[in-house]
Amino acid sequence: MRSMTGFGRGEATANGWKVDVELSGVNRKQADVSVNLPATLMELEAEARGLLTRSVSRGRIGAKVNLSHTETGDNRLLFDEDLARQYVDAAKRLSAETGIDTRITAADLFRAPGIFKIDELGASPDDVREALMSALEGALSQLVRMQIDEGTHLRNDLAARLDSIVREVEEITALAPLVPIGHRQHLMKRLSESGLELDLGDERLLREIAIFAERCDVTEELTRLASHINLFRTYLASDEPMGRNLDFLCQELNRELNTIGSKANDAGIARCVVHSKTELEKIREQVQNVQ
């Protein structure tokens, strides 16, 4: 089991270029991969996305790629002097025409778009491809290890909460056969207290008891619950992506518990249902973190 959250970092060098990659994974119902590459390497985006997509079943992975020269450790900074002069001249004209004191400082020029930029023109995709893929694989390896570690904790927590539900279901199974008996006794008591003459062979009385017994029978729901719980455990024991399957099973477990609570009409069973749904809600929250 793997979670959807994690972080990984990788780096590699080739042909005078250094590539640094940072990967971050967060929760999302569908698979989503985003790769932020320098402009000169955009043609490598599809290949980079393909590498990451093969390792993701659901969740969002964002990749941030930085490129630098190995000789200097930094990219070269380019300065567009003509564009800077145009900014200054425009500010002077605006000041002269409006009378507003408009001054341009060096800090203003640093914030102006297009004046300063990083020189990446020397980075050829063919020169950087090997380093990029190597850095991505290293970052992905770290990310997956973190996701597996967190997934182990998730699996243990889900298994423990599922065991709590199983104990409540076992109690429901023991209480369910007693519900019709209790209803019969309660009905007889009310009829006796009403002063009416009782005829235990009265078809109407027997039919009323039989109808209630049929309505409060939760055998089918308990059978389906047991099947869903067994399937849930099967998925927990698997190493395949299971988040969507577990999410669906949570919905089915909730459906059966609701039906049992409404059909049984018993305080003891209602208590077990409430406890089970409380654990199930916590399970559903955790399943949202599972790939």
Backbone as CSV, one residue per row, in Angstrom:
resi,resn,N_x,N_y,N_z,CA_x,CA_y,CA_z,C_x,C_y,C_z
1,MET,0.840,-1.194,0.000,0.000,0.000,0.000,0.878,1.247,0.000
2,ARG,0.481,2.216,-0.843,1.189,3.491,-0.910,0.223,4.636,-0.655
3,SER,0.714,5.634,0.057,-0.076,6.848,0.218,0.105,7.726,-1.016
4,MET,-0.615,8.832,-1.065,-0.467,9.757,-2.185,0.466,10.918,-1.849
5,THR,0.787,11.085,-0.594,1.639,12.208,-0.197,3.086,11.770,-0.065
6,GLY,4.001,12.658,-0.377,5.417,12.339,-0.253,6.263,13.416,-0.920
7,PHE,7.570,13.266,-0.770,8.517,14.234,-1.345,9.778,13.491,-1.749
8,GLY,10.375,13.936,-2.830,11.632,13.340,-3.286,12.486,14.365,-4.001
9,ARG,13.792,14.191,-3.888,14.730,15.111,-4.547,15.809,14.285,-5.250
10,GLY,16.185,14.724,-6.444,17.238,14.049,-7.191,18.044,15.044,-7.999
11,GLU,19.277,14.680,-8.295,20.125,15.555,-9.115,21.050,14.714,-9.970
12,ALA,21.456,15.280,-11.094,22.378,14.590,-11.999,23.051,15.646,-12.878
13,THR,24.221,15.299,-13.412,24.963,16.219,-14.281,25.315,15.519,-15.585
14,ALA,25.392,16.315,-16.646,25.803,15.775,-17.949,26.116,16.935,-18.876
15,ASN,27.217,16.799,-19.624,27.583,17.759,-20.669,27.639,19.206,-20.167
16,GLY,28.146,19.384,-18.953,28.306,20.727,-18.417,27.062,21.320,-17.778
17,TRP,26.013,20.517,-17.645,24.764,20.999,-17.048,24.400,20.156,-15.830
18,LYS,23.847,20.818,-14.838,23.362,20.140,-13.641,21.845,20.279,-13.576
19,VAL,21.168,19.163,-13.323,19.703,19.148,-13.226,19.310,18.787,-11.795
20,ASP,18.519,19.646,-11.168,17.954,19.377,-9.839,16.447,19.212,-9.981
21,VAL,15.921,18.130,-9.387,14.494,17.832,-9.483,13.901,17.686,-8.087
22,GLU,12.766,18.321,-7.871,12.003,18.141,-6.633,10.609,17.644,-6.992
23,LEU,10.203,16.538,-6.362,8.873,15.970,-6.580,8.058,16.087,-5.300
24,SER,6.823,16.473,-5.437,5.917,16.518,-4.290,4.604,15.855,-4.675
25,GLY,4.106,14.999,-3.793,2.850,14.296,-4.040,1.792,14.713,-3.042
26,VAL,0.589,14.970,-3.530,-0.534,15.340,-2.666,-1.768,14.553,-3.096
27,ASN,-2.816,14.603,-2.259,-4.025,13.831,-2.505,-4.844,14.413,-3.665
28,ARG,-5.378,13.520,-4.464,-6.320,13.888,-5.513,-7.009,12.607,-5.977
29,LYS,-8.302,12.691,-6.301,-9.050,11.484,-6.664,-8.529,10.846,-7.938
30,GLN,-8.093,11.673,-8.885,-7.572,11.157,-10.147,-6.065,11.386,-10.226
31,ALA,-5.427,10.692,-11.167,-3.993,10.866,-11.367,-3.738,12.172,-12.116
32,ASP,-2.784,12.940,-11.635,-2.462,14.226,-12.246,-0.965,14.479,-12.068
33,VAL,-0.260,14.645,-13.177,1.185,14.867,-13.144,1.484,16.204,-13.784
34,SER,2.223,17.051,-13.077,2.610,18.365,-13.588,4.130,18.473,-13.558
35,VAL,4.730,18.850,-14.692,6.184,18.976,-14.805,6.523,20.409,-15.199
36,ASN,7.283,21.061,-14.340,7.690,22.452,-14.585,9.131,22.458,-15.090
37,LEU,9.286,22.569,-16.409,10.606,22.519,-17.046,11.035,23.905,-17.521
38,PRO,12.359,24.156,-17.588,12.840,25.383,-18.244,12.368,25.423,-19.693
39,ALA,12.215,26.619,-20.213,11.633,26.783,-21.546,12.382,25.998,-22.627
40,THR,13.703,25.939,-22.533,14.488,25.278,-23.586,14.364,23.757,-23.545
41,LEU,13.771,23.216,-22.497,13.648,21.758,-22.367,12.213,21.279,-22.507
42,MET,11.307,22.132,-23.012,9.901,21.784,-23.060,9.632,20.540,-23.900
43,GLU,10.470,20.265,-24.899,10.225,19.092,-25.729,10.451,17.782,-24.968
44,LEU,11.058,17.871,-23.772,11.257,16.682,-22.939,10.106,16.468,-21.951
45,GLU,9.107,17.347,-21.987,8.021,17.255,-21.004,7.249,15.942,-21.122
46,ALA,6.918,15.534,-22.330,6.136,14.307,-22.516,6.877,13.091,-21.966
47,GLU,8.186,13.033,-22.213,8.978,11.902,-21.720,9.057,11.920,-20.197
48,ALA,9.222,13.104,-19.623,9.278,13.220,-18.166,7.934,12.855,-17.534
49,ARG,6.844,13.346,-18.129,5.510,13.014,-17.614,5.246,11.520,-17.703
50,GLY,5.683,10.903,-18.805,5.476,9.463,-18.968,6.160,8.657,-17.873
51,LEU,7.388,9.062,-17.515,8.121,8.368,-16.450,7.365,8.448,-15.127
52,LEU,6.833,9.628,-14.811,6.133,9.809,-13.536,4.746,9.160,-13.552
53,THR,4.057,9.247,-14.679,2.698,8.717,-14.766,2.671,7.212,-14.540
54,ARG,3.716,6.519,-14.969,3.752,5.060,-14.790,3.812,4.659,-13.325
55,SER,4.170,5.579,-12.447,4.292,5.262,-11.024,3.136,5.804,-10.196
56,VAL,2.113,6.354,-10.855,1.010,6.980,-10.121,-0.318,6.376,-10.556
57,SER,-1.114,5.906,-9.604,-2.458,5.419,-9.921,-3.494,6.494,-9.651
58,ARG,-3.303,7.261,-8.598,-4.105,8.455,-8.360,-3.330,9.372,-7.420
59,GLY,-3.723,10.644,-7.398,-2.962,11.636,-6.651,-2.256,12.582,-7.615
60,ARG,-1.815,13.707,-7.082,-1.136,14.702,-7.910,0.352,14.735,-7.584
61,ILE,1.172,14.653,-8.623,2.620,14.783,-8.469,3.077,16.014,-9.231
62,GLY,3.750,16.906,-8.534,4.319,18.090,-9.163,5.830,17.974,-9.211
63,ALA,6.407,18.206,-10.376,7.857,18.126,-10.563,8.399,19.508,-10.888
64,LYS,9.362,19.953,-10.094,10.036,21.229,-10.330,11.465,20.944,-10.751
65,VAL,11.847,21.426,-11.920,13.164,21.132,-12.498,13.962,22.422,-12.603
66,ASN,15.166,22.410,-12.028,16.084,23.540,-12.117,17.318,23.122,-12.911
67,LEU,17.786,24.025,-13.750,18.930,23.762,-14.622,20.002,24.804,-14.367
68,SER,21.271,24.351,-14.243,22.367,25.298,-14.002,23.642,24.796,-14.659
69,HIS,24.563,25.730,-14.922,25.866,25.384,-15.485,26.742,24.791,-14.391
70,THR,27.418,23.723,-14.695,28.294,23.115,-13.693,29.566,23.918,-13.500
71,GLU,29.973,24.673,-14.516,31.220,25.417,-14.386,31.116,26.528,-13.345
72,THR,30.010,27.233,-13.328,29.863,28.373,-12.424,28.968,28.070,-11.245
73,GLY,28.178,27.026,-11.340,27.240,26.698,-10.273,25.953,27.481,-10.397
74,ASP,25.947,28.523,-11.271,24.748,29.333,-11.465,24.559,29.585,-12.948
75,ASN,23.327,29.856,-13.333,23.070,30.275,-14.698,23.548,31.713,-14.886
76,ARG,23.844,32.063,-16.120,24.279,33.428,-16.416,23.076,34.352,-16.502
77,LEU,23.241,35.542,-15.936,22.171,36.527,-15.917,22.353,37.478,-17.100
78,LEU,21.309,37.607,-17.917,21.343,38.513,-19.073,20.597,39.790,-18.731
79,PHE,21.126,40.910,-19.223,20.544,42.226,-18.953,20.223,42.902,-20.282
80,ASP,18.947,43.253,-20.487,18.513,43.928,-21.713,18.584,45.433,-21.473
81,GLU,19.720,46.047,-21.853,19.953,47.463,-21.568,18.990,48.360,-22.330
82,ASP,18.701,48.036,-23.587,17.783,48.858,-24.387,16.383,48.890,-23.762
83,LEU,15.919,47.729,-23.316,14.586,47.686,-22.698,14.559,48.485,-21.403
84,ALA,15.661,48.437,-20.643,15.737,49.200,-19.392,15.653,50.700,-19.677
85,ARG,16.356,51.151,-20.736,16.305,52.564,-21.089,14.881,52.986,-21.490
86,GLN,14.151,52.090,-22.149,12.779,52.406,-22.538,11.891,52.595,-21.306
87,TYR,12.096,51.742,-20.288,11.346,51.900,-19.036,11.641,53.272,-18.413
88,VAL,12.909,53.633,-18.375,13.309,54.911,-17.749,12.745,56.084,-18.536
89,ASP,12.863,56.033,-19.878,12.353,57.123,-20.716,10.842,57.270,-20.564
90,ALA,10.137,56.124,-20.483,8.687,56.181,-20.335,8.313,56.820,-19.011
91,ALA,9.071,56.519,-17.959,8.794,57.114,-16.655,9.026,58.619,-16.676
92,LYS,10.077,59.051,-17.372,10.363,60.494,-17.461,9.259,61.225,-18.225
93,ARG,8.783,60.633,-19.331,7.727,61.272,-20.119,6.434,61.377,-19.310
94,LEU,6.134,60.301,-18.559,4.939,60.325,-17.730,5.028,61.412,-16.670
95,SER,6.203,61.570,-16.101,6.406,62.604,-15.077,6.257,64.002,-15.677
96,ALA,6.814,64.211,-16.900,6.745,65.520,-17.539,5.320,65.874,-17.949
97,GLU,4.552,64.902,-18.408,3.204,65.178,-18.908,2.186,65.343,-17.786
98,THR,2.377,64.654,-16.666,1.382,64.669,-15.591,1.812,65.496,-14.395
99,GLY,3.101,65.798,-14.302,3.587,66.529,-13.141,3.808,65.636,-11.929
100,ILE,3.616,64.354,-12.091,3.833,63.406,-10.993,5.307,63.058,-10.915
101,ASP,5.834,63.052,-9.707,7.247,62.718,-9.511,7.423,61.212,-9.675
102,THR,7.859,60.779,-10.840,8.027,59.349,-11.130,9.504,59.034,-11.236
103,ARG,10.000,58.279,-10.321,11.414,57.917,-10.308,11.577,56.407,-10.483
104,ILE,12.574,56.032,-11.256,12.886,54.632,-11.484,14.175,54.296,-10.755
105,THR,14.131,53.292,-9.896,15.331,52.843,-9.191,15.787,51.503,-9.753
106,ALA,16.968,51.083,-9.331,17.486,49.783,-9.783,16.562,48.656,-9.342
107,ALA,15.995,48.781,-8.138,15.074,47.754,-7.646,13.842,47.665,-8.535
108,ASP,13.364,48.798,-9.048,12.217,48.792,-9.951,12.547,48.043,-11.239
109,LEU,13.757,48.216,-11.730,14.152,47.541,-12.962,14.240,46.027,-12.775
110,PHE,14.666,45.591,-11.574,14.723,44.156,-11.321,13.324,43.533,-11.356
111,ARG,12.310,44.323,-10.970,10.945,43.797,-10.957,10.270,43.916,-12.317
112,ALA,10.813,44.711,-13.211,10.208,44.912,-14.523,10.404,43.670,-15.386
113,PRO,9.359,43.201,-16.038,9.484,41.974,-16.836,10.358,42.155,-18.064
114,GLY,11.204,41.178,-18.336,11.984,41.140,-19.562,13.347,41.767,-19.491
115,ILE,13.643,42.536,-18.444,14.950,43.208,-18.386,16.038,42.227,-17.959
116,PHE,15.773,41.444,-16.921,16.734,40.439,-16.457,16.163,39.052,-16.728
117,LYS,16.985,38.169,-17.228,16.556,36.790,-17.441,17.760,35.863,-17.394
118,ILE,17.465,34.583,-17.161,18.519,33.576,-17.067,18.879,33.072,-18.463
119,ASP,20.149,32.946,-18.693,20.630,32.429,-19.972,20.579,30.902,-19.952
120,GLU,19.593,30.374,-20.678,19.485,28.910,-20.779,19.636,28.460,-22.227
121,LEU,20.069,29.412,-23.084,20.118,29.109,-24.504,21.127,28.014,-24.823
122,GLY,22.102,27.818,-23.925,23.107,26.801,-24.196,22.655,25.400,-23.874
123,ALA,21.471,25.261,-23.270,20.997,23.946,-22.847,20.238,23.272,-23.976
124,SER,20.860,22.301,-24.601,20.203,21.531,-25.648,19.474,20.343,-25.019
125,PRO,18.237,20.054,-25.442,17.508,18.905,-24.892,18.291,17.601,-24.999
126,ASP,19.009,17.435,-26.101,19.797,16.207,-26.264,20.920,16.129,-25.235
127,ASP,21.494,17.289,-24.889,22.581,17.299,-23.906,22.079,17.033,-22.487
128,VAL,20.837,17.418,-22.219,20.327,17.380,-20.846,19.430,16.172,-20.583
129,ARG,18.948,15.496,-21.641,17.966,14.412,-21.476,18.433,13.365,-20.465
130,GLU,19.640,12.875,-20.607,20.132,11.808,-19.717,20.154,12.274,-18.260
131,ALA,20.637,13.489,-18.019,20.688,13.997,-16.651,19.285,14.209,-16.088
132,LEU,18.367,14.696,-16.922,16.995,14.931,-16.468,16.325,13.630,-16.056
133,MET,16.435,12.609,-16.897,15.798,11.324,-16.576,16.415,10.697,-15.325
134,SER,17.725,10.816,-15.195,18.401,10.259,-14.017,17.958,10.978,-12.740
135,ALA,17.875,12.314,-12.800,17.441,13.082,-11.630,15.990,12.768,-11.287
136,LEU,15.142,12.617,-12.307,13.737,12.274,-12.066,13.609,10.909,-11.404
137,GLU,14.388,9.949,-11.869,14.328,8.603,-11.287,14.786,8.614,-9.832
138,GLY,15.837,9.399,-9.545,16.297,9.486,-8.162,15.256,10.121,-7.256
139,ALA,14.634,11.203,-7.721,13.595,11.864,-6.931,12.380,10.959,-6.771
140,LEU,12.022,10.245,-7.843,10.870,9.350,-7.793,11.104,8.208,-6.815
141,SER,12.335,7.702,-6.774,12.663,6.631,-5.833,12.457,7.077,-4.390
142,GLN,12.903,8.290,-4.062,12.694,8.823,-2.713,11.210,9.014,-2.420
143,LEU,10.484,9.548,-3.393,9.050,9.785,-3.220,8.313,8.481,-2.948
144,VAL,8.615,7.445,-3.716,7.925,6.158,-3.558,8.241,5.536,-2.206
145,ARG,9.507,5.639,-1.766,9.863,5.086,-0.452,9.065,5.767,0.651
146,MET,8.930,7.089,0.561,8.158,7.812,1.575,6.685,7.403,1.523
147,GLN,6.151,7.232,0.321,4.755,6.831,0.183,4.517,5.422,0.718
148,ILE,5.475,4.527,0.516,5.341,3.159,1.028,5.393,3.143,2.546
149,ASP,6.299,3.934,3.122,6.389,4.009,4.587,5.073,4.513,5.185
150,GLU,4.543,5.563,4.596,3.271,6.085,5.109,2.140,5.101,4.841
151,GLY,2.225,4.389,3.701,1.203,3.398,3.385,1.164,2.264,4.391
152,THR,2.326,1.898,4.948,2.366,0.848,5.969,1.597,1.280,7.214
153,HIS,1.777,2.523,7.617,1.030,3.043,8.767,-0.467,3.100,8.455
154,LEU,-0.804,3.479,7.242,-2.216,3.521,6.850,-2.840,2.134,6.897
155,ARG,-2.111,1.138,6.366,-2.639,-0.227,6.367,-2.898,-0.726,7.783
156,ASN,-1.972,-0.472,8.690,-2.149,-0.922,10.075,-3.348,-0.244,10.730
157,ASP,-3.492,1.053,10.463,-4.616,1.778,11.056,-5.940,1.287,10.485
158,LEU,-6.007,1.079,9.173,-7.236,0.595,8.553,-7.606,-0.794,9.063
159,ALA,-6.608,-1.665,9.196,-6.873,-3.023,9.687,-7.416,-2.999,11.110
160,ALA,-6.849,-2.145,11.955,-7.307,-2.067,13.350,-8.748,-1.554,13.417
161,ARG,-9.069,-0.554,12.609,-10.434,-0.007,12.623,-11.427,-1.007,12.024
162,LEU,-10.986,-1.746,11.025,-11.861,-2.771,10.450,-12.159,-3.866,11.475
163,ASP,-11.162,-4.226,12.295,-11.384,-5.211,13.350,-12.418,-4.715,14.360
164,SER,-12.418,-3.418,14.625,-13.417,-2.852,15.539,-14.820,-3.003,14.956
165,ILE,-14.950,-2.768,13.648,-16.250,-2.945,12.998,-16.679,-4.400,13.061
166,VAL,-15.739,-5.309,12.852,-16.056,-6.742,12.892,-16.614,-7.131,14.257
167,ARG,-16.039,-6.604,15.316,-16.542,-6.925,16.660,-17.971,-6.408,16.850
168,GLU,-18.247,-5.237,16.321,-19.614,-4.705,16.419,-20.584,-5.552,15.592
169,VAL,-20.148,-5.991,14.422,-21.005,-6.819,13.567,-21.288,-8.161,14.239
170,GLU,-20.289,-8.711,14.913,-20.504,-9.961,15.640,-21.570,-9.791,16.724
171,GLU,-21.553,-8.650,17.390,-22.568,-8.388,18.413,-23.943,-8.216,17.777
172,ILE,-23.989,-7.557,16.618,-25.260,-7.430,15.904,-25.799,-8.807,15.525
173,THR,-24.912,-9.675,15.061,-25.313,-11.025,14.668,-25.910,-11.783,15.850
174,ALA,-25.355,-11.566,17.042,-25.880,-12.238,18.236,-27.214,-11.638,18.679
175,LEU,-27.404,-10.340,18.497,-28.623,-9.665,18.953,-29.786,-9.818,17.986
176,ALA,-29.504,-9.945,16.685,-30.555,-9.940,15.665,-31.651,-10.981,15.906
177,PRO,-31.333,-12.260,16.242,-32.405,-13.249,16.450,-33.301,-12.933,17.650
178,LEU,-32.825,-12.114,18.579,-33.603,-11.810,19.776,-34.631,-10.702,19.531
179,VAL,-34.494,-9.970,18.433,-35.383,-8.838,18.178,-36.829,-9.292,17.989
180,PRO,-37.139,-10.306,17.139,-38.540,-10.742,17.006,-39.114,-11.278,18.326
181,ILE,-38.286,-11.965,19.105,-38.757,-12.500,20.393,-39.132,-11.355,21.324
182,GLY,-38.289,-10.352,21.374,-38.572,-9.198,22.217,-39.828,-8.468,21.763
183,HIS,-40.005,-8.364,20.444,-41.206,-7.707,19.926,-42.463,-8.494,20.300
184,ARG,-42.394,-9.809,20.201,-43.548,-10.655,20.564,-43.903,-10.454,22.032
185,GLN,-42.906,-10.482,22.899,-43.160,-10.306,24.331,-43.746,-8.922,24.616
186,HIS,-43.205,-7.912,23.940,-43.702,-6.545,24.143,-45.149,-6.420,23.666
187,LEU,-45.462,-7.045,22.541,-46.822,-6.991,21.999,-47.797,-7.691,22.924
188,MET,-47.409,-8.856,23.424,-48.266,-9.600,24.353,-48.519,-8.808,25.629
189,LYS,-47.485,-8.161,26.117,-47.622,-7.380,27.348,-48.598,-6.228,27.153
190,ARG,-48.499,-5.550,26.017,-49.385,-4.416,25.763,-50.826,-4.874,25.610
191,LEU,-51.010,-6.002,24.947,-52.360,-6.523,24.802,-52.932,-6.953,26.147
192,SER,-52.075,-7.552,26.982,-52.522,-7.987,28.305,-52.889,-6.791,29.170
193,GLU,-52.079,-5.738,29.114,-52.348,-4.552,29.916,-53.584,-3.793,29.437
194,SER,-53.965,-4.020,28.185,-55.145,-3.332,27.644,-56.441,-3.944,28.136
195,GLY,-56.360,-5.145,28.741,-57.551,-5.816,29.247,-58.288,-6.618,28.203
196,LEU,-57.724,-6.688,27.009,-58.362,-7.458,25.943,-58.089,-8.946,26.132
197,GLU,-59.044,-9.741,25.717,-58.882,-11.195,25.827,-57.917,-11.665,24.739
198,LEU,-56.923,-12.445,25.164,-55.901,-12.894,24.227,-56.239,-14.262,23.661
199,ASP,-56.065,-14.397,22.368,-56.203,-15.690,21.705,-54.892,-15.948,20.971
200,LEU,-54.058,-16.795,21.573,-52.732,-17.024,20.992,-52.799,-17.675,19.613
201,GLY,-53.972,-18.164,19.261,-54.128,-18.778,17.946,-54.734,-17.836,16.938
202,ASP,-54.962,-16.579,17.340,-55.558,-15.590,16.442,-54.615,-15.338,15.258
203,GLU,-55.149,-15.534,14.050,-54.319,-15.378,12.859,-53.795,-13.959,12.703
204,ARG,-54.627,-12.978,13.107,-54.175,-11.587,12.976,-52.966,-11.307,13.862
205,LEU,-52.994,-11.850,15.075,-51.872,-11.672,15.990,-50.623,-12.369,15.461
206,LEU,-50.816,-13.587,14.992,-49.666,-14.339,14.471,-49.100,-13.671,13.212
207,ARG,-50.027,-13.132,12.372,-49.564,-12.474,11.155,-48.768,-11.212,11.481
208,GLU,-49.214,-10.455,12.492,-48.497,-9.255,12.908,-47.085,-9.589,13.378
209,ILE,-46.990,-10.660,14.179,-45.663,-11.068,14.667,-44.776,-11.539,13.511
210,ALA,-45.363,-12.266,12.571,-44.593,-12.791,11.436,-44.106,-11.661,10.532
211,ILE,-44.995,-10.676,10.306,-44.598,-9.546,9.452,-43.435,-8.780,10.071
212,PHE,-43.507,-8.530,11.388,-42.423,-7.809,12.038,-41.123,-8.611,11.966
213,ALA,-41.240,-9.936,12.196,-40.038,-10.775,12.154,-39.371,-10.722,10.782
214,GLU,-40.206,-10.659,9.729,-39.647,-10.596,8.375,-39.009,-9.238,8.109
215,ARG,-39.659,-8.169,8.576,-39.151,-6.832,8.331,-37.836,-6.561,9.063
216,CYS,-37.695,-7.149,10.247,-36.480,-6.877,11.027,-35.377,-7.905,10.785
217,ASP,-35.581,-8.805,9.820,-34.555,-9.807,9.511,-33.407,-9.138,8.746
218,VAL,-32.219,-9.175,9.315,-31.054,-8.522,8.693,-30.019,-9.547,8.243
219,THR,-30.451,-10.768,8.028,-29.518,-11.840,7.640,-28.796,-11.500,6.339
220,GLU,-29.543,-11.008,5.339,-28.917,-10.690,4.050,-27.891,-9.570,4.207
221,GLU,-28.245,-8.557,4.980,-27.324,-7.437,5.186,-26.057,-7.888,5.906
222,LEU,-26.203,-8.762,6.888,-25.030,-9.281,7.604,-24.151,-10.121,6.681
223,THR,-24.785,-10.871,5.787,-24.019,-11.679,4.831,-23.215,-10.790,3.889
224,ARG,-23.865,-9.719,3.398,-23.147,-8.804,2.510,-22.052,-8.054,3.260
225,LEU,-22.320,-7.696,4.508,-21.283,-7.045,5.311,-20.055,-7.934,5.432
226,ALA,-20.275,-9.202,5.724,-19.151,-10.140,5.865,-18.368,-10.245,4.563
227,SER,-19.097,-10.249,3.431,-18.431,-10.336,2.130,-17.593,-9.080,1.866
228,HIS,-18.149,-7.893,2.154,-17.415,-6.647,1.941,-16.180,-6.574,2.840
229,ILE,-16.313,-7.021,4.071,-15.188,-6.978,5.016,-14.066,-7.914,4.554
230,ASN,-14.437,-9.097,4.083,-13.414,-10.036,3.574,-12.702,-9.455,2.359
231,LEU,-13.467,-8.814,1.472,-12.855,-8.212,0.286,-11.956,-7.043,0.686
232,PHE,-12.382,-6.279,1.676,-11.571,-5.170,2.185,-10.225,-5.691,2.673
233,ARG,-10.248,-6.795,3.411,-8.999,-7.374,3.921,-8.127,-7.891,2.784
234,THR,-8.757,-8.425,1.748,-7.993,-8.905,0.594,-7.243,-7.754,-0.063
235,TYR,-7.911,-6.625,-0.221,-7.253,-5.451,-0.800,-6.126,-4.940,0.108
236,LEU,-6.361,-4.961,1.412,-5.326,-4.490,2.336,-4.052,-5.340,2.229
237,ALA,-4.223,-6.617,1.940,-3.073,-7.518,1.853,-2.366,-7.429,0.498
238,SER,-2.968,-6.710,-0.450,-2.399,-6.616,-1.798,-1.411,-5.458,-1.898
239,ASP,-0.479,-5.581,-2.838,0.472,-4.497,-3.110,0.052,-3.658,-4.313
240,GLU,-1.097,-3.997,-4.907,-1.591,-3.250,-6.054,-2.306,-1.982,-5.596
241,PRO,-2.423,-0.971,-6.472,-3.207,0.221,-6.128,-4.634,-0.156,-5.780
242,MET,-5.145,0.363,-4.663,-6.442,-0.101,-4.156,-7.326,1.021,-3.650
243,GLY,-6.868,2.261,-3.738,-7.605,3.371,-3.140,-9.042,3.471,-3.624
244,ARG,-9.251,3.387,-4.943,-10.604,3.510,-5.481,-11.482,2.354,-5.021
245,ASN,-10.921,1.151,-4.989,-11.693,-0.025,-4.550,-12.103,0.102,-3.082
246,LEU,-11.175,0.546,-2.254,-11.490,0.708,-0.836,-12.530,1.805,-0.634
247,ASP,-12.434,2.855,-1.419,-13.416,3.933,-1.326,-14.813,3.411,-1.654
248,PHE,-14.922,2.590,-2.683,-16.217,2.002,-3.059,-16.738,1.078,-1.965
249,LEU,-15.867,0.256,-1.396,-16.286,-0.653,-0.334,-16.784,0.105,0.895
250,CYS,-16.185,1.237,1.189,-16.659,2.052,2.318,-18.106,2.482,2.091
251,GLN,-18.432,2.847,0.858,-19.805,3.230,0.548,-20.760,2.053,0.748
252,GLU,-20.330,0.871,0.323,-21.195,-0.305,0.459,-21.359,-0.715,1.922
253,LEU,-20.290,-0.644,2.693,-20.390,-0.946,4.124,-21.344,0.022,4.815
254,ASN,-21.252,1.284,4.448,-22.131,2.293,5.046,-23.589,2.014,4.680
255,ARG,-23.826,1.597,3.444,-25.183,1.296,2.996,-25.796,0.144,3.814
256,GLU,-25.018,-0.919,4.011,-25.529,-2.074,4.757,-25.768,-1.728,6.225
257,LEU,-24.886,-0.959,6.818,-25.058,-0.569,8.226,-26.308,0.297,8.398
258,ASN,-26.556,1.193,7.461,-27.760,2.011,7.530,-29.017,1.160,7.446
259,THR,-29.000,0.185,6.557,-30.166,-0.692,6.399,-30.410,-1.512,7.655
260,ILE,-29.343,-2.027,8.245,-29.485,-2.810,9.470,-30.071,-1.947,10.587
261,GLY,-29.570,-0.734,10.722,-30.059,0.145,11.775,-31.535,0.465,11.633
262,SER,-31.994,0.670,10.388,-33.389,1.023,10.171,-34.317,-0.188,10.271
263,LYS,-33.854,-1.362,9.865,-34.706,-2.548,9.886,-34.826,-3.162,11.276
264,ALA,-33.720,-3.196,12.002,-33.709,-3.923,13.271,-34.589,-3.246,14.326
265,ASN,-34.584,-1.902,14.345,-35.405,-1.173,15.320,-35.148,-1.669,16.744
266,ASP,-33.855,-1.743,17.084,-33.462,-2.260,18.397,-32.358,-1.371,18.953
267,ALA,-32.458,-1.027,20.241,-31.499,-0.100,20.845,-30.088,-0.672,20.857
268,GLY,-29.962,-1.960,21.181,-28.640,-2.582,21.229,-27.984,-2.621,19.867
269,ILE,-28.742,-2.976,18.842,-28.206,-3.013,17.480,-27.895,-1.603,16.996
270,ALA,-28.758,-0.633,17.362,-28.520,0.755,16.966,-27.200,1.260,17.542
271,ARG,-26.898,0.875,18.759,-25.630,1.284,19.379,-24.448,0.709,18.597
272,CYS,-24.552,-0.566,18.231,-23.474,-1.202,17.457,-23.304,-0.537,16.090
273,VAL,-24.433,-0.176,15.469,-24.379,0.477,14.162,-23.688,1.836,14.272
274,VAL,-24.026,2.600,15.310,-23.412,3.920,15.506,-21.911,3.781,15.701
275,HIS,-21.484,2.828,16.527,-20.047,2.621,16.750,-19.349,2.199,15.450
276,SER,-20.017,1.337,14.688,-19.423,0.877,13.428,-19.278,2.019,12.437
277,LYS,-20.293,2.865,12.337,-20.245,3.980,11.387,-19.212,5.021,11.805
278,THR,-18.997,5.156,13.105,-17.957,6.075,13.574,-16.584,5.609,13.101
279,GLU,-16.310,4.310,13.241,-15.038,3.753,12.765,-14.957,3.815,11.242
280,LEU,-16.089,3.556,10.585,-16.100,3.564,9.119,-15.802,4.958,8.581
281,GLU,-16.289,5.993,9.234,-16.011,7.353,8.796,-14.517,7.653,8.886
282,LYS,-13.877,7.162,9.941,-12.426,7.343,10.074,-11.688,6.561,8.992
283,ILE,-12.209,5.396,8.657,-11.608,4.609,7.578,-11.724,5.353,6.257
284,ARG,-12.882,5.931,5.993,-13.085,6.659,4.738,-12.123,7.839,4.627
285,GLU,-11.873,8.509,5.733,-10.932,9.630,5.715,-9.530,9.140,5.371
286,GLN,-9.141,8.005,5.945,-7.800,7.480,5.671,-7.676,6.948,4.245
287,VAL,-8.755,6.372,3.742,-8.705,5.818,2.393,-8.460,6.912,1.357
288,GLN,-8.842,8.150,1.667,-8.606,9.255,0.739,-7.112,9.522,0.544
289,ASN,-6.272,8.928,1.394,-4.813,9.101,1.271,-4.150,7.941,0.546
290,VAL,-4.932,6.933,0.151,-4.361,5.705,-0.398,-4.406,5.741,-1.919
291,GLN,-3.287,5.359,-2.555,-3.274,5.261,-4.026,-4.105,4.076,-4.480
